[in-house]
């Protein structure tokens, strides 16, 4: 009889371990991986997803089963030892069951569930769904009582995750995997770039009007044609009166087509007449919205204006793609980034118009991107002045030295990044 009781207790401890391990595995399982496995046809993964969809009911069922089994096992042990140990049976049972439950029903199964999370979750999904279905009425009643008690303390129903929280969850997961060495920096930056499209504005990535290559539409036809052919751009803004008064966008593709149609007769081509009507977009448009607009208009080029209608710059599809894939070198460029040059002393000579975001991505720096778009703008914002040549500033662990300045514009800086200290070797 005693042996039979111990066998039953052992089976109850194994069942308790099943519940404990299931709780750990199903709360730590990768939902993304399970959804992908279900999409690939895994029925076990589908069961896991059904369980995880209602975590509250899942946890309630597991805790109910686990608590009942542990109490039952302890009661059986007390009953089996009571005739032999008398009043000492309670103390002995408490000690033995604490050890047994701790090792075999808690630590061992949960350790296994942590080490083999996905496989453990797939293994227990089918029987656990059956248990959850059987215990559902009791669990619903328990949940109702729990929420009534919590309501007395001002705790309401669980809030649903917002889009921002979901994006931050993805970003944090990718960053964590990158730190652990499982995701390369380039891949981390690409995923982060996609998530940033809904936060960044067109003004953050546009080419400013002071750096735009444009042509005077009133130039003689021959000069205008030669300048268009010499340009490295496929689309060139044309202006009249002043550079901010854009009257059209000249496409070199249309220009080449006109040359073919007129058999190379330059005098027969009206360059200004080939220009397309300019497309203007607000500088507050998000990159996600602008990308959708490019697809809708079947265009890769737009002019950017502020709230007063004044020209601010231009934005292209390539500018948005660079936010995802990083800098895309121009086929005519001799260097990948001639505006960022590393010096022998470890510092960098940086053009003032280089975006802070580009520096962070290419050099793996951590300069703030919220208050300024360019590195020159960052120095001006932090120093609250327009510095002179030779002045030095220390912000965020970096040293900035003004190398060149043209009127009120900082054109070149020397940036010294913080020294990265080697990590201390781990003790054996």
N, C-alpha and C positions, 0 to 999 in steps of 0.2 A: 504493500500500500504506500509506504514511504517513497519507494523508488518511483512508483507511478506519479506521485505528487511532484517529485523533482523533475520528472520528464515533462509534465505539464507546465511547470514553472519555466523550464528551459525553452519550451515552445512559445510561451507567452513573452519571454525576453527577446526571442528572435522576432516575434511579431512587433514588439515595441521598437526594436532596432529598425525594422522595415518602415515604421511610421516616422521615426526620427530621421533616418537617412532620406526618406522621401521629402520631408519638409525642407531639409537643407538643399537637396538637389533641385527641387522645383522652384525654390525661391532664388536660387543662384543661377539657374539655367539661362543660356543665351537665347532670348526670344527671337532675335534676328536669325540665328542659326536654325532654330526650330521652325520658323516660318518658311525658310528656304528648303528645309528637308520636307516639310509638308507639301510645298510647291512641287518638289521632285517626286512626290507620290508616297511618302512615308506615313503609314497609318498611325504608328506610334507617336510620331511628331505631332500629328493632328490631335491625338489624345492629350499630349502635353499642352498644346496651345489651348484646348478647351478648358483644362484644369487651371491654367495660369490666368485665363481671362477673368475668373472670379477668385482672386487670391484670398479674399476674406472667407469665402465658403470653404476653400481648400484648407486653409490654416485651421479653421474651426473644426473641420472633420478630422484632421490629423491630430490635433490636440485632444479632441474628445476621445478618439480611439486610443491614443497613447496614454492618457491619464487613466482611463478605465482599466487598461491592461496592466499598468504598473501597480495600481491599487489592488487589483485582483491577485497579481503574483505575490505581492507582499502579504496579503491576507492568507493565501494558501500556505506560504512559508511559515507564518505565525501559527496557523492551525496545525501544521505538521510537526513543529518543534515544541508545541505547548505541553504535550503529554510527557516529553522527556526532559525538558528544561524548566518547566514550571513558570514562575514569575520572571525568570531570566529570558524567556523566549522572545519577549518584545525587544529587549536590548540587542540580543543576538541577531534577530531578524532585521532590525534597523541597520546594524552594521553590515551584515552580509548583503542585503538587498541594495544598500547604497553603493557598495563596491560593484556588484553585478550589473545594476542598472547603469551606473556611471560608465563602466568599461564596455559592456557588451550591448547595451541598449542606447547609449548616447555617443560616447567618444568614438568608438570603432566605426559604427555605420555613418556617422557624420563626417569622419575623416575620409572614409571611402567615397562618400558623396562629393566631397570637395575635390578629391583627386580625380574622380571620373564623373564630373557633373553631368554632362550631356548623356553619356551612356547609362548612368544610373537613372536619370529622369526617364529616358526612353523605356528602360526595363520595367519600371514601377508604374508607368502611366496607365496601362490597361486595368490592373487590379485596383489601383487607387481610384479610378473613375467609378468603379463599381461600389467601392466603400463610400465615396462621396454621395452617390445616388441614394444608397440605403440610409445614410445618416442625415440626409438633407433636411427632413422635417425638424429633427432635434436641433440641428445647427442653425436653421432659420429662427427658431424660437430663442436660442442662445444669443444670436446676433441682435435680435430685437431688444432683448433685455440689456445687452451691453451698450447699445446706442442710446437707450433711455437713460442709463446711468451717466454716460458721457455727456448727454444733453444737459444734465443737471450742472455740469461743470463748464458749460459753454462750448463744448466741442461738437461741431456739426458733421455732416456727411463728408466723406473724402472728396477733395477737389480733383477734377480731371486735369491732367497735364496739358499745359498750353503749348502752342507751336514753338515759342521761344525756349521753353524748358526742354522740349524734345530735341531741338537743335543743339542746345548746350549739352545735353546728354550725349549726343553723337560726337560733338567736338571733344568733350572730356574723355570719352572712351578712346577716340583716336589718339589723343595726346598721351593718354596712359600707355597705350600699346606702343607708341613711339618711344617713350621713355624706357620701356621694357625691351626695346630692340626688335619688336615684331612688325613695326610699320616704318618704312623709310621716310625721311624728312620730306622728300618730294611728294610722296603720296599724301602725307599729312597736310601739306600746304594746298594740294589740289582739292582735297575734301573740304578743308577750311575755306578755300576760295569759293567753292560752290555755296556753302552756307552763308558766306558774307554777301552774296549777290543781293539779298533782300535788305541788307543794312547799308551798304555803300551807295552813295549817290553818284550821278553822272559827273558832278563837279569834282569828285575825288579821283577820277581816272582820266578826265578829258585833257586834251592838249590845249594849253592856254593860248589865247589869241596872240600874245606877244611872241610865241614860238611857231605860229602857223605860217606855212608857205602859201602865199596867195599872189595873184597876178592882177594888174590893172587892166580892166576890160577895154580901156580907151587907148591902149598901146597900139601902134601900127600892126596890121595883121601879121606881117613877117616877124616882127619882134615877139609878138604874143605867141605865135606858133613855135618859134625857136625856143622860147622860155618853157612852153608846155612840154616840148619834146625832151628838153634837158632835165626836166623835173624827174625825181625818183618816185613820185606819187602817182597812183592811178586815178585819183580825183583831186582836182585843184579848184579852190574857191576863186571866183572872179569878183572884183569890187570896182566901184566907180565913186569918184569924189574923195572918199576916205576908206582906209582898209576895213573899217567896221561895217561899211555899207555893202554887204555881199549881195550881188545881183544874180548869181548863178554858180553852178558847180560843173566844171568841165571834166568830162570823162575821157581819159586817153584812149579808151577802147572805141568810143564814138569818133574820136579824132582820127584814129588809125583807119576806121571804116570809111570815113569821108575821104581820106587820102587815096584809098583803094578805088572808091567810086569815081573820083576825079582823076584817076591815073597819075597821081603825084603832082597835079597842078596846084601849087600852093596859093596862087592868086585867085583860084576859084572857090576857096573855102572861106566861109564866114565863121571864124572861131567862136565868137561870142554867141552866135545863133545856135551853136551845138550845145551850149550849157543847159543843164537841167535846173528846174526850180528848186531853190534851197529848202531843206526840211529842217525846221527849228524844233527843239525840245527844251523843256525847262531844266535848269541845273539841279532841281530838287528831285528829279526822276530817279528812282532806284535802278540799279543795274539789272535786277530781275525784270522790272517793267520795261526797261529799254531793250533788253534782249528779246522780249516778246514783241515789242514794236518793230524791231529790225525784221523779225520773221514775218510779221503781218504786212509790213510795207515792202518786203522783199528788197531791202536796201541795207547797206553796210556802213552808211555815212550819214551823220547828222550834225548840224550846228547847234551849239548850246547857248541859251540866253538866260539872263536873270529875271527877277520878277518885274523889272522895268522894261524888259525887252532889249536890253543892251547885250551885244555879243560878248560872250565869255570865252568861247573856244570851240573845239569840235571833238566829237567822239565817234569812234569806229567800232565795228564788231571785234576787231583785233584787240582793242583796248580792254574789252570785257573778257575775251578769251585769255588774255594775259593775267587777269586776276585769278584765273583757275590754273593755268598751266605755267605761269611764270613768264619772264621776259622772253619774247619771240624775236630773235635777231633778224634785222632786216637783211635781205640778200645783198644789198649794196654796202652794208657796214663792214668796215675792216676789223673792228673789234666787237666782242659781245656786248660789253658795257663800257664804252670809252669815257662815260661820265662818272664812273666809279673805278678808281685805280688804287691798287694796294702799293704801299711804299715799303722800302726795305726795313724800316724801323717798326713795321707792324701796324702803322696808322693807314688811313685811307684818305685820298684826295677825292672829294665828292662835289659834283656840280650842285649848286643851290637848288636847282629845279627838280632834283631826283626825289620822287615820292618816298616818304618814310616807310610806307608799306613795302616798297621794293627792297629797301635796305634790310628790313627785318626778314624778308623771305629769302633773299639771296645770301645774306651773311649770317643768318640765324641770330639776329639781334632782337632786343626787346624794347625798342623805343616806342613811346606811346603814340598812337595814331589818331586819338580823338580830337585834339585841339588844333592840328595843323596837317596839311596834305604833304607839303614838301619839307625837306630837312632845313632849308633856310627859314621857312615859316615857323618851324618848331623852335629854332633858336630865337627868332624875334618874339614869339609868343611867350617863351620862358623868361627871356631877359627884359621884356616889356620896353624894348628900345630897338632902334636900328643901329647895330654895332658898327664900329669902325674896323678897318683892316688892322690885324694884329691882336685884336682883343680875344681873350680866351674865356670860355665858360665851362662849367662842370655841371651837367644835368644827368640824372638817372644813372650815374656811374660812368658816363662817357664824357670825354673832353672835346670841346668844339673850338677850333681856332679859325677866325675869319681870314681867308687868304686873299680874296678879291671882292671888290664891291663896285658896282656901276650905278651911280646915282643912289637911289634908295633900295636897290636890289642887290642882295648878296649872291654873287655868281659862283663862288668856290669856297669850300671849307675843308679843313683838315680835321678828321674825326679820329680820336684815339679810343678804341673800345676798352672795356675793363679787362684786366688780366684774368684769365681763367686759371684758377689754382687746381693743380692735379689732385684728384681724390686720394685720400689716405689709404694705403694698402690695408686690406682686411687681415686681422690676426687669425692665425691658424687655430 
